[in-house]
Amino acid sequence: MRKYNVLKVDSLQDCFLVIANTCENPINDLLCDGDVSFIENGNVIFDLAVINGINFNRFIQVTVESHRLQAKTIKIISDVPTSILEISEKYFKTHKEVIQQSSLPSATKYLLTNA
């Protein structure tokens, strides 16, 4: 299983959604790699539900400039665009194994895959 999946957010200009599939944070991978190949300039929203559950720090936004994550722009977003929530919900409903293999509590797993 890949550590994360990258999905284009068609409803938002220059925006991608990165969904973590494992307990390894994809932000760390992309910062260490020093290269975000899928976007030159724009925003990346990370869905860290597999890591953080449905807590306040589930969604993180980072700006990308010249294919590099700008660490100083990392921020938790609480007002998540509806299009992002819909993409994420659809992803977890069609990839239930990602949630089931996580160490999340059973109630959280249920909410992510059935709500």
N, C-alpha and C positions, 0 to 999 in steps of 0.2 A: 504494500500500500504506500502510495506517495505521502510525504509529510504534509502536503497542502495542495489545494486546487486553486487555480486562478480563473476567475470568471469576469468577463467584460460586463459592465453595467451600462446597457444601451441607453437607459433613460437619463444618465448623468454624463456630461461631456468629460472626456479624459479621466475616467474613473474605473477602477478595477476592484473586485472583491476577492480577497484571499481567505479561504476557509481552511483552518487547521484541521488535519485529519488525525494527528497524534498529539501527545502531550508536549512535543517539542514546538517551541514558539517560532513561527515562520519569520517574525520580525527579526529575530536574532540571526537566522540564516541569511536573510537579504542584507542586513547590515554588515555581516562578516564577509559575504561575497563581494560587497562593494558594487554590485551591478543588479539592476532590476531590468531584465531584458524585455519584459512585456509592455513597458511604458517608458517613454522618454521624459515627459513632463506631465504632471497631473497629480491625482490623489489615489491612494490605495487605502481601502478600508479592510481591516482584518477582523474576521469573525473568529474569536477565540473561545467559542462555546465548549469545545472539547477540553480546553485547559481550564477556563474560568467558570464554566457553567453559565447560568443565566444571570449572573451578578452584574453590577453596574459597570464592571470593566470587561465586558464581553466584546464590545466593538471599539476598535482603536483606529484612528485615522492618522496617516502619515503622508506628507507631501513628497513627491519625487521630482527632482531636477536633474537633468542630464543623466538619466538612468540610475540615479543614486537616491536612496532614502535619506531624507534630511532629518537626522536624529532630533534636532531641536524643535521639530514640528510635531513630534509624537504627542497625541492627546486622546483621551477617552472621549467618545461621543455618546451622549445620552439621547439626543434627538436624531435617531437613526432614520434616514429616508425610507419611506414605505417600500420603494423598489428594492432596496437592500434587504429588508426584512422578508419580502416575498421570495427573493432569490435564495436566501438562506433557508427559509422554511421548506421550499421545494427541494433543495439540495439534501437536507437531512431526512426528509421523508423518502427520498429515492436512494439514499445511501445510509440506511439504518445501521449497517455494520460498523460504520465509523463511530457512531454513538455507543453501540452495544459493546465495542471493544475498549471503550474509555473507562476510566475509574470514577466517573460521575455517579452520584447517588441514583438509585432506581427512579425516584420521582422526577428528577431532572431529565434522565434519559427518556422517560415517558413523555414529558412536556415537549422535548425537542423533536421527537419523532411522531407525535400524535396530535399535538395542539394545533 
